[in-house]
């Protein structure tokens, strides 16, 4: 119990400082717009919707939950698209909440050998906290603990509701069987302080690289490979201020089933973990890219905090892609060139 209380205190203090880091999804490929704005509109169909929810460290007191919902539209004339992303997080029993609503845009250049995509993101973030849920030192008796019905003489911070503009940008390159991307968030370093003093959000940098290996032919040489099996190793690196983490993993993909295993480092960002992922695709119109995707993953701590103290973290995701009746019959840009969505 003492360890759990200490964990909660650390989480609360982290959330109240400017150096708090953004959350990460283990199923990064099932929240592409959160990973990188350059992935906006990068899919085979016309319209895509994604929803992902993460419940982190379920046995730690206080909620640690994260949700992202997005919708984007593929504009084949310029190999990119436009999209909308809503992200919400809730941390601690004082409900330190972040809600961001952003618009996204991407554009691609390339040839038969590569596709390079550029992405921009801009939106508004709201940050709130419920002071009535906080407990201060003058409400705790050193012998008996929390004093029932007590009120603190501590003054609340000047603000408990903060709005600010936020922005980001990203690049993604597909060349042969490699997919490489990088993105930077909080480019404008917004001030999120509740005190009236300056507390700028540190920029978040994440990079990822994946390789697509066709087990049926050694090297992936064709586009019509629905019956082939693939191994897709990936590395994701994340850095925000002094916090950094990396994830190394591999997916096995055949038809509509995707099984993955990865290792995510911990350090300052939490305990290291092994992540098991299961993805199921139900194809409605394979030629048009219309499908429904279900995903579930679980993180199990392997270093630092024990699994018994955290109960791990669980994610669920849902994705849908569809072809619209007004679909442009003309050939899309970069037809026949490998694209990023084929790596997940």
FENSULJO-V828953 format. One record per pair of residues at least 12 apart in sequence whose ideal C-beta (glycine too) atoms are under 10 Angstrom apart, sorted by the first residue. I is the first residue (numbers start at 1). GAP is how many residues later the second one is. D is the distance in Angstrom with one decimal. If there is no record, write none. Layout:
BEGIN
i	gap	d
I	GAP	D
I	GAP	D
END
This chain:
BEGIN
i	gap	d
1	60	9.5
3	57	9.5
3	302	8.2
3	303	9.0
3	305	9.8
3	306	5.7
4	53	9.8
4	55	7.4
4	56	6.1
4	57	5.8
4	58	9.7
4	305	6.7
4	306	9.4
5	55	9.8
5	56	7.3
7	50	7.6
7	52	9.4
7	53	5.1
7	54	7.7
7	55	8.9
7	263	9.9
7	298	7.4
7	302	7.2
7	303	8.1
8	49	10.0
8	52	6.3
8	53	4.6
8	54	5.3
8	56	9.9
8	84	7.0
8	85	7.3
9	52	9.8
9	53	9.9
9	83	9.5
10	50	9.7
11	45	9.7
11	46	8.4
11	49	7.1
11	50	8.9
11	51	6.4
11	53	6.9
11	80	6.2
11	81	5.6
11	82	9.6
11	85	9.0
11	259	9.7
12	49	10.0
12	50	7.3
12	79	7.9
12	80	4.7
12	81	8.0
12	82	6.6
12	84	7.5
12	117	9.7
12	122	8.0
12	123	9.9
13	79	9.6
14	77	8.2
14	78	9.2
14	82	9.5
14	229	9.5
14	254	9.4
14	255	10.0
15	47	9.6
15	49	9.7
15	74	9.2
15	76	4.9
15	77	5.9
15	79	8.3
15	81	4.2
15	82	9.7
15	83	9.1
15	112	9.6
15	114	8.1
16	75	9.9
16	76	9.0
16	78	8.8
16	80	7.1
16	113	7.7
16	118	9.7
16	141	8.9
16	177	10.0
16	178	7.6
16	179	9.6
16	183	9.4
17	175	10.0
17	176	10.0
17	182	7.5
18	171	9.9
18	173	8.6
18	174	6.7
18	175	7.2
18	179	9.6
18	180	8.5
18	181	3.6
18	182	6.1
18	183	6.7
18	184	7.2
18	223	8.4
19	180	8.9
19	181	10.0
19	182	9.3
19	183	6.4
19	221	8.3
19	222	5.0
19	223	6.9
19	224	7.5
19	249	9.5
20	71	8.4
20	76	8.7
20	78	9.4
20	172	8.9
20	179	9.8
20	181	8.5
20	182	8.9
20	220	8.8
20	221	9.0
20	223	8.8
21	180	9.9
21	181	7.9
21	183	7.2
21	217	8.2
21	218	9.1
21	219	4.4
21	220	7.1
21	221	9.2
21	222	4.4
21	223	9.1
21	224	8.8
21	247	8.2
21	248	6.3
21	249	9.7
22	12	9.2
22	44	9.3
22	65	8.9
22	67	8.3
22	76	8.7
22	78	9.8
22	163	6.9
22	164	8.3
22	179	8.8
22	180	9.4
22	182	5.1
22	184	9.0
22	216	8.5
22	218	6.2
22	221	9.3
23	31	6.8
23	33	7.4
23	41	8.5
23	42	9.4
23	43	4.6
23	44	10.0
23	45	9.2
23	64	8.7
23	66	5.9
23	68	8.8
23	75	9.2
23	246	9.6
24	30	8.6
24	32	9.8
24	42	8.9
24	180	9.6
24	182	7.9
24	212	8.1
24	214	5.9
24	216	9.8
24	221	6.9
24	223	7.9
24	240	7.9
24	245	7.8
24	246	9.6
25	27	5.8
25	28	9.5
25	29	6.0
25	41	7.6
25	43	7.4
25	211	9.9
25	272	8.7
25	290	6.3
25	292	8.2
26	26	9.6
26	28	7.7
26	210	9.6
26	221	7.5
26	223	8.9
26	234	9.0
26	236	7.2
26	238	7.1
26	247	8.2
26	249	4.6
26	250	9.2
26	251	6.7
26	269	9.7
26	271	4.8
26	272	8.4
26	273	5.9
26	287	7.5
26	288	9.3
26	289	5.6
26	291	9.8
27	23	10.0
27	25	6.3
27	27	8.6
27	233	8.6
27	248	8.7
27	250	6.1
27	251	10.0
27	252	7.8
27	268	5.3
27	269	8.5
27	270	5.3
27	288	5.4
27	289	8.8
27	290	5.3
27	292	10.0
27	317	9.2
28	24	9.4
28	178	8.4
28	180	7.0
28	206	8.4
28	208	5.9
28	210	9.5
28	219	7.7
28	221	9.9
28	234	9.8
28	316	8.8
29	150	9.9
29	179	8.8
29	181	8.4
29	203	9.2
29	205	7.9
29	207	9.5
29	222	8.4
29	229	9.0
29	231	9.0
29	248	9.2
29	250	8.5
29	266	8.9
29	288	9.4
29	290	10.0
29	311	9.5
29	312	9.1
29	314	7.5
29	315	3.6
30	20	6.5
30	21	9.0
30	22	5.6
30	38	9.6
30	228	9.9
30	247	8.9
30	249	7.3
30	263	7.1
30	264	9.6
30	265	5.0
30	267	8.8
30	285	8.3
30	286	9.5
30	287	4.0
30	288	8.6
30	289	6.2
30	314	7.6
31	19	6.0
31	20	8.7
31	21	4.5
31	23	9.4
31	35	9.9
31	36	9.9
31	37	5.1
31	38	9.2
31	39	7.2
31	54	8.9
31	56	8.9
31	264	9.8
31	284	9.3
31	286	7.1
31	288	9.1
32	16	8.5
32	18	7.0
32	38	7.9
32	40	8.4
32	51	9.4
32	53	9.9
32	140	9.5
32	149	9.5
32	287	9.2
32	308	8.1
32	309	8.1
32	312	8.1
33	15	9.1
33	17	7.2
33	35	7.8
33	36	9.7
33	37	4.4
33	38	9.0
33	39	6.3
33	48	9.9
33	50	5.6
33	51	8.6
33	52	4.7
33	54	9.4
33	69	8.4
33	71	5.9
33	73	9.5
33	86	8.7
33	88	8.2
33	137	9.8
34	16	8.6
34	18	7.7
34	32	9.6
34	34	4.8
34	35	9.8
34	36	7.2
34	51	6.5
34	53	6.4
34	66	9.8
34	68	9.6
34	87	9.8
34	149	9.4
34	151	9.3
34	172	9.7
35	33	9.8
35	135	8.3
35	137	9.4
35	146	7.4
35	148	6.8
35	171	6.8
35	173	7.0
35	201	8.2
36	68	9.7
36	70	9.0
36	81	8.7
36	83	6.3
36	85	9.2
36	132	8.8
36	133	9.3
36	134	4.0
36	135	7.9
36	136	5.9
36	145	4.9
36	146	7.4
36	147	4.1
36	148	9.7
36	149	9.7
36	170	7.6
36	171	9.2
36	172	7.7
36	304	9.0
37	35	9.9
37	46	8.1
37	48	8.3
37	65	8.2
37	66	9.5
37	67	4.6
37	68	7.5
37	69	6.4
37	80	9.3
37	81	8.8
37	82	3.3
37	83	6.0
37	84	4.1
37	85	9.3
37	130	9.7
37	131	5.9
37	132	6.6
37	133	4.7
37	134	9.6
37	135	9.3
37	146	6.5
37	147	9.8
37	148	8.9
38	42	8.3
38	66	9.1
38	67	9.8
38	68	5.3
38	69	9.0
38	70	8.5
38	78	8.8
38	79	4.3
38	80	5.9
38	81	3.3
38	82	8.8
38	83	9.5
38	131	8.1
38	132	4.0
38	133	5.5
38	134	4.1
38	135	9.1
38	143	6.3
38	144	8.7
38	145	7.0
38	302	8.5
39	33	8.5
39	41	9.5
39	42	9.2
39	44	9.1
39	65	8.9
39	67	7.1
39	78	7.2
39	80	6.9
39	131	7.6
39	133	6.0
39	140	9.9
39	142	7.2
39	144	8.9
39	301	6.2
39	302	8.2
40	30	8.7
40	32	5.0
40	33	8.7
40	34	9.0
40	35	9.6
40	40	6.5
40	41	5.0
40	42	6.7
40	43	4.4
40	44	9.6
40	45	8.7
40	63	9.5
40	64	4.4
40	65	6.5
40	66	4.1
40	67	9.4
40	77	8.4
40	79	5.6
40	80	8.8
40	81	8.4
40	130	9.0
40	132	9.9
41	31	5.4
41	32	6.3
41	33	4.5
41	34	5.9
41	35	8.7
41	37	8.9
41	38	8.1
41	39	4.8
41	40	1.5
41	41	6.7
41	42	6.7
41	63	8.6
41	64	8.5
41	65	5.5
41	66	9.0
41	67	8.7
41	76	8.7
41	78	9.1
42	30	8.5
42	32	7.6
42	37	8.2
42	38	7.2
42	39	7.1
42	64	6.9
42	66	7.8
42	73	8.7
42	75	6.3
42	77	9.0
42	130	7.3
42	132	9.0
42	297	6.3
42	298	5.0
42	299	5.8
43	29	7.9
43	30	9.9
43	31	5.9
43	38	8.3
43	246	6.6
43	248	9.7
43	276	9.5
43	278	5.8
43	296	8.1
43	297	8.7
43	298	4.7
43	299	9.8
44	30	7.8
44	32	9.9
44	242	9.5
44	243	9.2
44	244	7.5
44	245	2.9
44	246	8.7
44	247	8.9
44	277	7.2
44	279	8.8
44	288	8.9
44	295	7.7
44	297	6.4
44	298	8.7
45	28	9.9
45	29	6.7
45	239	9.8
45	240	8.3
45	243	6.0
45	244	3.8
45	245	5.6
45	246	7.9
45	275	9.3
45	276	4.1
45	277	5.7
45	278	5.0
45	279	8.3
45	282	8.7
45	296	9.6
46	27	6.7
46	28	5.5
46	29	9.2
46	30	8.7
46	35	9.4
46	242	8.4
46	243	8.4
46	244	9.1
46	275	8.1
46	276	6.6
46	277	5.3
46	278	4.4
46	279	9.5
46	280	8.4
46	281	5.7
46	282	8.8
47	24	7.2
47	25	7.7
47	26	5.7
47	27	7.4
47	34	9.5
47	243	9.6
47	273	8.4
47	274	7.0
47	275	5.3
47	276	8.1
47	277	6.2
47	280	10.0
48	22	7.9
48	23	7.0
48	24	5.4
48	25	7.9
48	26	7.3
48	33	8.6
48	35	8.2
48	241	9.1
48	243	9.8
48	245	9.9
48	271	7.0
48	272	7.2
48	273	4.7
48	274	8.1
48	293	9.1
49	20	7.8
49	21	7.1
49	22	4.9
49	23	8.3
49	269	8.3
49	270	6.8
49	271	4.9
49	272	7.9
49	273	8.6
50	18	7.5
50	19	7.1
50	20	4.9
50	21	7.9
50	22	8.4
50	33	9.7
50	35	9.1
50	243	8.4
50	245	9.9
50	267	7.1
50	268	7.4
50	269	4.7
50	270	8.1
50	271	9.3
51	16	7.6
51	17	7.5
51	18	4.9
51	19	8.0
51	20	9.8
51	35	9.8
51	265	8.6
51	266	6.7
51	267	4.7
51	268	7.4
51	269	8.9
52	14	8.3
52	15	7.1
52	16	5.3
52	17	8.0
52	18	8.9
52	35	9.7
52	243	7.8
52	245	9.8
52	263	6.4
52	264	7.3
52	265	4.2
52	266	7.8
52	267	8.6
53	12	7.2
53	13	7.2
53	14	4.9
53	15	8.2
53	16	9.3
53	35	9.8
53	261	8.8
53	262	6.7
53	263	5.4
53	264	7.6
53	265	9.0
54	12	4.4
54	13	7.6
54	14	8.7
54	35	9.0
54	243	9.0
54	245	9.1
54	259	6.4
54	260	7.5
54	261	4.7
54	262	8.4
54	263	9.3
55	12	9.8
55	256	9.5
55	257	9.4
55	258	6.5
55	259	5.3
55	260	7.7
55	261	8.6
56	33	9.7
56	35	9.0
56	214	8.1
56	243	8.0
56	254	8.3
56	255	9.9
56	256	8.8
56	257	4.3
56	258	8.5
56	259	9.0
57	213	7.7
57	214	8.7
57	242	9.2
57	244	8.6
57	248	7.9
57	252	8.3
57	253	4.3
57	254	7.0
57	255	7.7
57	256	6.2
58	252	7.5
58	253	4.4
58	254	7.2
58	255	7.3
58	256	7.1
59	248	9.3
59	249	7.8
59	250	6.7
59	251	6.0
59	252	3.9
59	253	8.8
60	32	9.6
60	245	8.9
60	249	7.6
60	250	6.2
60	251	8.2
61	31	8.6
61	32	6.5
62	28	9.1
62	29	7.1
62	30	4.2
62	31	4.2
62	32	7.8
62	33	8.7
62	34	9.2
62	71	9.1
63	26	9.5
63	27	5.1
63	28	6.9
63	29	7.1
63	30	7.5
63	32	7.3
63	33	9.6
63	34	9.6
64	25	8.3
64	26	7.7
64	27	5.6
64	28	7.7
64	206	9.9
64	246	9.8
64	249	8.2
65	23	8.5
65	24	7.1
65	25	5.2
65	26	8.1
65	32	10.0
66	21	7.6
66	22	7.4
66	23	4.7
66	24	7.9
66	25	8.8
66	32	9.2
66	247	9.6
66	249	8.9
67	19	8.2
67	20	7.1
67	21	5.1
67	22	7.7
67	23	8.7
67	32	9.7
68	17	6.7
68	18	7.1
68	19	4.6
68	20	7.8
68	21	9.3
68	32	9.2
68	249	9.3
69	15	8.8
69	16	7.6
69	17	4.9
69	18	8.0
69	19	8.6
69	249	9.6
70	13	6.0
70	14	6.6
70	15	4.5
70	16	7.2
70	17	8.7
70	32	9.2
70	34	8.2
70	249	9.5
71	12	6.3
71	13	5.5
71	14	8.4
71	15	9.2
71	249	9.6
72	12	7.4
72	13	8.4
72	32	6.9
72	33	9.7
72	34	8.6
72	249	10.0
73	251	8.9
74	32	9.9
74	215	8.9
74	247	9.0
74	249	9.7
74	250	9.7
74	253	9.7
74	258	8.2
74	267	9.9
75	30	9.5
75	31	8.9
75	32	8.9
75	33	9.9
75	253	9.2
75	257	9.5
75	258	9.1
76	251	9.1
76	252	6.4
76	254	7.8
76	255	8.2
76	256	3.5
76	257	5.7
76	258	8.9
76	259	8.7
77	251	7.6
77	253	8.2
77	255	8.1
77	256	6.5
78	28	8.7
78	29	5.3
78	30	6.8
78	31	9.1
78	255	6.5
79	27	8.3
79	28	7.0
79	29	3.3
79	30	7.6
79	31	7.2
79	36	6.7
79	37	9.5
79	38	7.2
79	253	7.5
79	254	4.0
79	255	5.5
79	256	10.0
79	258	9.3
79	260	8.7
80	24	9.8
80	25	7.2
80	26	3.7
80	27	4.4
80	28	5.2
80	29	9.8
80	37	6.3
80	38	7.9
80	39	7.8
80	253	8.8
81	23	8.2
81	24	7.7
81	25	5.9
81	26	9.0
81	27	9.5
81	36	9.7
81	38	9.5
82	21	7.4
82	22	6.8
82	23	5.4
82	24	8.0
83	19	8.7
83	20	7.3
83	21	4.2
83	22	7.7
83	23	8.1
83	36	9.3
83	38	9.0
84	17	7.5
84	18	7.3
84	19	6.0
84	20	7.2
84	39	8.9
85	15	7.6
85	16	7.5
85	17	4.8
85	18	8.0
85	19	6.1
85	36	7.4
85	38	7.4
85	83	9.9
86	13	7.5
86	14	7.1
86	15	5.3
86	16	7.9
86	37	8.9
87	12	7.4
87	13	4.7
87	14	8.3
87	15	7.8
87	36	9.1
87	38	8.8
88	12	7.6
88	13	9.6
88	38	9.4
89	38	9.8
90	38	9.8
91	38	9.6
92	37	8.6
92	38	9.5
92	41	8.1
92	42	9.0
93	37	8.7
93	40	5.2
93	41	8.2
93	42	8.8
94	34	9.9
94	35	5.5
94	36	5.3
94	37	7.1
94	38	8.3
94	39	4.2
94	40	5.0
94	41	9.1
94	66	9.7
95	33	7.5
95	34	6.8
95	35	4.7
95	37	9.8
95	38	6.4
96	31	7.7
96	32	7.6
96	33	4.9
96	34	8.4
96	37	9.6
96	64	10.0
96	98	9.7
97	29	7.8
97	30	7.2
97	31	5.0
97	32	7.5
97	33	8.6
97	64	9.9
98	27	6.2
98	28	7.4
98	29	5.4
98	30	8.3
98	64	9.7
98	94	8.6
99	25	8.9
99	26	6.9
99	27	4.8
99	28	8.1
99	29	8.2
99	64	9.9
100	21	9.7
100	23	5.6
100	24	7.2
100	25	4.4
100	26	7.8
100	27	9.5
100	64	9.8
100	66	6.3
100	85	9.7
101	22	5.1
101	23	5.9
101	24	8.1
101	25	8.6
101	65	9.7
102	18	9.9
102	19	5.1
102	20	6.3
102	21	2.9
102	22	7.9
102	23	8.7
102	64	7.2
102	65	8.4
102	66	7.7
102	83	9.7
103	17	8.8
103	18	7.3
103	19	6.0
103	20	6.3
104	15	6.4
104	16	7.0
104	17	4.9
104	18	8.2
104	19	8.6
104	64	8.7
104	66	9.3
105	13	8.9
105	14	6.8
105	15	5.1
105	16	8.0
105	17	8.8
106	12	6.4
106	13	4.1
106	14	7.6
106	15	9.6
106	64	8.2
106	65	9.9
106	66	8.3
107	12	8.1
107	13	8.9
108	64	8.6
108	66	9.3
108	225	6.9
108	226	6.9
108	229	9.8
108	231	8.9
108	232	9.7
109	224	9.3
109	225	9.1
110	63	8.9
110	64	8.1
110	65	9.0
110	223	8.2
110	224	5.4
110	227	6.4
110	229	9.7
111	223	7.8
111	226	7.4
112	222	7.9
112	223	9.4
112	224	6.6
112	225	5.7
113	61	9.8
113	62	6.8
113	63	7.6
113	224	7.3
113	225	9.4
114	59	6.6
114	60	6.4
114	61	4.2
114	62	7.9
114	64	9.5
114	220	9.0
114	223	7.3
114	224	8.7
115	57	8.3
115	58	7.4
115	59	4.8
115	60	8.1
115	64	9.7
115	218	8.8
115	219	5.3
115	222	5.6
115	223	7.6
115	224	6.2
115	225	7.7
116	55	7.1
116	56	7.5
116	57	5.1
116	58	8.0
116	59	8.5
116	64	9.8
117	53	8.2
117	54	7.0
117	55	4.5
117	56	7.6
117	57	8.1
117	64	8.3
117	222	9.1
117	223	7.3
118	51	7.8
118	52	7.7
118	53	6.1
118	54	8.3
119	49	8.2
119	50	6.5
119	51	4.4
119	52	7.4
119	53	7.4
119	62	9.3
119	64	7.4
120	47	7.8
120	48	7.6
120	49	5.5
120	50	8.2
120	67	9.7
121	45	8.2
121	46	6.3
121	47	4.0
121	48	6.8
121	49	7.7
121	62	8.4
121	63	9.8
121	64	7.5
121	66	8.9
122	43	7.5
122	44	7.5
122	45	4.8
122	46	7.9
122	47	9.6
122	65	9.4
122	66	9.2
123	42	7.7
123	43	5.7
123	44	7.7
123	45	8.8
124	39	6.2
124	40	7.3
124	41	6.1
124	42	7.0
124	66	9.7
125	37	8.2
125	38	7.2
125	39	5.6
125	40	7.9
125	41	4.9
125	61	9.3
125	65	7.1
125	67	7.6
125	76	8.5
126	35	7.2
126	36	7.1
126	37	5.3
126	38	8.4
127	32	9.2
127	33	9.1
127	34	7.6
127	35	4.4
127	36	7.9
127	37	7.7
127	63	9.6
127	65	5.3
127	66	9.3
127	67	7.8
127	74	9.5
128	31	9.4
128	32	6.1
128	33	5.0
128	34	7.4
128	35	9.8
128	66	9.3
129	27	9.6
129	28	8.1
129	30	9.1
129	31	5.2
129	32	8.4
129	33	9.2
129	65	6.7
130	30	7.4
131	21	9.4
131	23	9.2
131	24	9.8
131	25	4.8
131	26	7.4
131	29	6.0
131	63	9.5
132	24	9.2
132	28	9.8
134	18	8.0
134	20	8.6
134	22	8.9
135	12	9.6
135	15	9.0
135	17	7.7
136	14	9.3
136	15	9.5
136	16	4.0
136	17	8.2
136	18	4.6
137	15	8.1
137	17	8.1
138	12	7.6
138	13	8.9
138	14	5.4
138	15	5.8
138	16	7.0
139	12	7.5
139	13	5.2
139	14	9.4
139	15	8.9
140	12	9.8
156	38	9.1
157	36	8.8
157	37	4.4
157	38	5.4
157	39	8.3
158	35	9.2
158	36	7.0
158	37	6.2
158	38	5.0
158	39	9.5
159	34	7.7
159	35	4.8
159	36	7.5
159	37	7.0
160	34	6.4
161	33	8.7
162	28	9.2
162	29	8.3
162	30	5.8
162	31	7.3
162	32	6.4
162	37	9.8
163	27	9.6
163	29	9.7
164	22	9.9
164	24	8.8
164	26	4.0
164	27	6.4
164	28	6.2
164	29	9.7
164	37	8.2
165	23	6.6
165	25	6.2
166	19	7.5
166	20	6.1
166	21	8.4
166	22	6.9
166	23	9.6
166	24	5.5
166	26	9.4
166	35	7.6
167	17	9.4
167	18	8.0
167	19	7.5
167	20	4.8
167	21	5.1
167	22	9.8
167	23	8.6
168	15	6.4
168	16	6.2
168	17	4.1
168	18	7.0
168	19	5.9
168	20	9.3
168	35	8.9
168	36	8.2
169	13	9.6
169	14	7.0
169	15	5.8
169	16	8.6
169	18	6.3
170	12	6.5
170	13	3.4
170	14	7.2
170	15	8.8
170	36	8.9
170	37	9.8
171	12	7.6
171	13	9.5
171	36	9.7
172	36	8.9
172	167	9.8
172	168	5.7
173	36	9.6
173	167	8.8
174	36	9.6
174	38	9.6
174	160	9.2
174	163	7.5
174	164	5.5
174	165	6.0
174	166	5.3
174	167	9.5
174	168	8.3
174	169	8.0
175	162	9.6
175	163	8.4
176	35	9.1
176	36	8.9
176	43	8.8
176	44	8.5
176	162	7.2
177	33	9.0
177	34	5.7
177	35	4.6
177	36	6.9
177	37	8.2
177	42	7.0
177	43	5.2
177	44	9.5
177	53	9.8
177	55	9.4
177	161	7.2
177	165	9.4
177	166	8.7
178	31	6.9
178	32	7.3
178	33	5.7
178	34	8.0
178	160	9.2
178	165	9.0
179	29	7.8
179	30	7.0
179	31	4.6
179	32	7.8
179	33	7.4
179	53	9.0
179	55	8.6
179	159	8.3
179	160	8.8
179	161	5.2
179	162	9.4
179	163	8.3
179	164	4.5
179	165	8.8
180	27	7.8
180	28	7.4
180	29	4.9
180	30	8.0
180	31	9.8
180	160	9.5
181	25	8.5
181	26	6.8
181	27	5.2
181	28	7.8
181	29	8.8
181	55	9.4
181	159	7.4
181	162	10.0
182	23	7.2
182	24	7.1
182	25	4.2
182	26	7.7
182	27	9.4
182	55	8.9
183	21	8.2
183	22	7.4
183	23	5.7
183	24	7.8
183	25	8.9
184	19	5.7
184	20	7.1
184	21	5.4
184	22	8.4
184	23	9.9
185	16	8.7
185	17	9.7
185	18	6.7
185	19	4.2
185	20	7.9
185	21	8.0
185	55	8.4
186	14	8.3
186	15	4.6
186	16	6.8
186	17	4.9
186	18	5.9
186	19	9.8
186	54	8.3
187	16	6.6
187	17	9.8
188	12	9.2
188	13	8.9
188	15	9.3
189	12	6.2
189	13	7.5
189	14	6.8
200	41	10.0
201	39	8.9
201	40	9.2
202	37	9.3
202	38	5.3
202	39	3.7
202	40	8.5
202	41	8.5
203	36	8.8
203	37	7.0
203	38	8.1
204	34	7.3
204	35	7.5
204	36	4.3
204	37	8.7
204	39	9.2
205	32	8.2
205	33	7.4
205	34	4.9
205	35	7.2
205	39	9.1
206	30	6.6
206	31	6.7
206	32	4.6
206	33	7.5
206	34	8.7
206	39	9.5
206	40	10.0
207	28	8.4
207	29	7.3
207	30	4.9
207	31	8.2
207	32	8.7
207	39	9.5
208	26	6.5
208	27	6.8
208	28	4.5
208	29	7.4
208	30	9.3
208	39	8.7
208	135	9.6
209	24	9.0
209	25	7.0
209	26	5.4
209	27	8.3
209	28	8.8
209	134	9.9
210	22	5.7
210	23	7.0
210	24	4.2
210	25	7.9
210	26	9.1
210	39	9.8
210	40	9.8
210	41	8.7
210	130	8.7
210	132	10.0
210	133	4.6
210	134	7.7
211	19	10.0
211	20	8.6
211	21	6.8
211	22	5.6
211	23	7.9
211	24	9.5
211	39	9.8
211	132	8.3
212	13	9.8
212	18	5.9
212	19	8.4
212	20	5.5
212	21	9.3
212	39	9.8
212	41	8.8
212	126	7.7
212	130	6.7
212	131	5.5
212	132	9.6
213	16	9.6
213	17	6.4
213	18	4.8
213	19	7.1
213	20	7.7
213	37	9.7
214	14	5.4
214	15	7.7
214	16	5.9
214	17	8.7
215	13	7.1
215	14	4.4
215	15	6.5
215	16	6.2
215	37	8.7
215	38	9.7
215	39	8.7
216	12	4.4
216	13	6.2
216	14	8.7
216	38	9.8
220	118	7.9
220	122	8.8
223	112	9.4
223	113	6.6
223	114	9.1
223	115	7.7
223	116	9.9
223	119	8.5
225	117	8.9
226	28	9.6
226	29	6.6
226	30	9.4
226	57	8.7
226	60	6.7
227	27	8.3
227	28	7.0
228	25	9.0
228	26	7.6
228	27	8.9
229	23	7.2
229	24	7.1
229	25	4.4
229	26	8.6
229	28	10.0
230	21	7.9
230	22	7.4
230	23	4.4
230	24	7.2
230	28	9.1
230	112	9.1
230	113	9.0
231	19	6.2
231	20	7.3
231	21	5.9
231	22	7.8
232	17	9.1
232	18	6.9
232	19	4.5
232	20	8.0
232	21	6.1
232	26	8.5
232	28	8.3
232	110	9.5
232	111	5.9
232	112	7.3
233	15	7.9
233	16	7.2
233	17	4.7
233	18	7.9
233	29	9.5
234	13	7.7
234	14	7.7
234	15	5.7
234	16	7.3
234	17	7.2
234	26	8.5
234	28	7.6
234	109	7.9
234	110	8.6
235	12	7.1
235	13	5.4
235	14	8.1
235	27	9.4
236	12	8.2
236	13	8.3
236	26	8.6
236	28	8.4
237	28	9.6
238	26	9.3
238	27	9.5
238	31	7.8
240	29	8.8
241	27	9.5
242	25	9.6
242	26	6.7
243	24	7.7
243	25	4.8
243	26	5.2
243	27	9.6
244	21	8.2
244	23	6.9
244	24	7.7
244	25	7.4
245	19	6.3
245	20	5.1
245	21	7.1
245	22	6.7
245	23	8.3
245	24	4.6
245	25	8.2
245	27	9.0
246	17	8.8
246	18	7.3
246	19	5.2
246	21	9.6
247	15	5.4
247	16	7.0
247	17	4.3
247	18	7.5
247	26	9.2
247	28	7.5
248	14	6.3
248	15	5.4
248	16	8.1
248	17	8.5
249	12	6.1
249	13	2.3
249	14	6.7
249	15	8.3
249	25	9.4
249	26	6.9
249	27	9.9
249	28	8.1
250	12	7.2
251	26	7.4
251	28	8.0
251	92	8.9
251	93	7.5
253	26	8.2
253	28	9.3
253	89	9.8
253	90	9.2
253	91	8.2
255	26	7.8
255	28	8.4
255	31	9.9
256	23	8.5
256	24	6.1
256	25	3.8
256	26	6.4
256	27	6.2
256	30	9.6
256	35	7.9
256	36	9.8
256	37	8.7
256	38	9.9
257	21	8.0
257	22	7.3
257	23	6.2
257	24	7.6
258	19	7.5
258	20	7.4
258	21	3.7
258	22	7.7
258	23	7.4
258	35	9.0
258	37	8.1
258	86	7.6
259	17	8.2
259	18	7.1
259	19	6.0
259	20	7.7
260	15	7.5
260	16	7.4
260	17	3.9
260	18	7.9
260	19	7.5
260	35	9.6
260	37	7.8
260	84	9.5
261	13	7.1
261	14	7.1
261	15	5.9
261	16	7.5
262	12	7.5
262	13	4.7
262	14	8.5
262	15	7.4
262	35	9.0
262	37	9.3
263	12	7.4
263	39	7.9
263	40	9.8
264	35	7.1
264	38	9.5
265	38	8.7
265	39	10.0
266	35	8.0
266	36	8.8
266	37	6.2
266	38	4.9
266	39	8.4
267	36	9.8
267	37	8.5
270	29	9.3
270	31	8.2
270	34	7.1
270	35	7.4
270	40	8.5
270	43	8.9
271	28	8.9
271	29	9.4
271	30	4.0
271	31	7.5
271	32	6.1
271	33	3.4
271	34	4.2
271	35	8.1
271	36	8.8
271	38	8.9
271	39	6.7
271	41	9.5
271	42	9.8
272	27	9.6
272	28	10.0
272	29	7.0
272	30	5.5
272	31	4.0
272	32	6.0
272	33	9.4
273	25	9.2
273	26	4.1
273	27	6.0
273	28	5.3
273	29	6.1
273	30	8.3
273	31	9.0
273	32	9.6
273	34	9.2
273	37	9.1
273	39	7.4
273	40	7.4
274	24	9.1
274	25	7.3
274	26	5.2
274	27	8.4
274	28	5.4
274	29	9.8
274	38	9.5
275	22	5.7
275	23	7.2
275	24	5.0
275	25	7.8
275	37	9.5
275	38	8.7
275	40	8.9
276	20	9.0
276	21	6.4
276	22	5.7
276	23	8.5
276	24	7.8
277	18	6.8
277	19	7.5
277	20	4.0
277	21	8.3
277	22	9.8
277	38	8.3
277	40	9.5
278	16	8.5
278	17	7.0
278	18	5.5
278	19	7.3
278	20	9.4
279	14	6.6
279	15	7.2
279	16	4.6
279	17	8.2
279	18	8.7
279	38	8.1
279	40	9.3
279	65	8.2
280	12	8.9
280	13	7.1
280	14	4.8
280	15	7.5
280	16	9.0
281	12	5.1
281	13	8.2
281	14	9.5
281	38	8.8
281	40	9.7
282	12	7.8
282	38	9.8
283	38	9.9
284	36	9.3
284	37	8.9
284	38	7.8
284	39	9.2
285	36	9.5
285	37	8.2
285	38	6.3
287	36	9.0
288	33	8.9
288	34	8.2
288	35	3.9
288	36	9.7
288	39	7.7
289	32	5.7
289	33	8.5
289	34	6.7
289	52	8.4
290	30	8.6
290	31	5.9
290	32	5.0
290	33	5.3
291	28	8.0
291	29	7.6
291	30	5.5
291	31	8.6
292	26	8.0
292	27	7.3
292	28	5.4
292	29	8.1
292	30	9.3
293	24	7.4
293	25	7.1
293	26	3.9
293	27	7.3
293	28	8.0
293	51	9.6
294	22	8.2
294	23	7.4
294	24	6.3
294	25	8.2
295	20	7.5
295	21	7.0
295	22	3.9
295	23	7.6
295	24	7.6
296	18	7.5
296	19	6.9
296	20	5.4
296	21	7.5
297	16	8.6
297	17	7.3
297	18	4.7
297	19	8.2
297	20	8.1
298	13	10.0
298	14	5.7
298	15	7.2
298	16	5.2
298	17	7.7
299	13	5.2
299	14	4.2
299	15	7.6
299	16	8.0
300	12	4.9
300	13	8.7
301	12	8.7
321	20	9.1
END
